[in-house]
């Protein structure tokens, strides 16, 4: 029986990092980045079977990571020192 699953224990974190990178650098929307990263099937199998609950969780975690990056940026003084 086919079902969505992560390939490795670290795959979920790698997926989130990929989404964050695509949003932050690639100027994609969050939904575009999630769809694109899922379609690559590098971290997961059967991405078309992912649950809505898991999608919401991934989106929330990626948004939290982006927020942390933005807060860190503001905290670094000019010149990076």
Buried (B, 14 or more C-beta within 10 A) or exposed (E): EEEBEBBEEEBBBBBBBBBBBBBBEEEBEBEBBBBBBBEEEEBBEEBEEBEEEBBEEBBEBBBEBBEEEEEEEEEEEEEEE
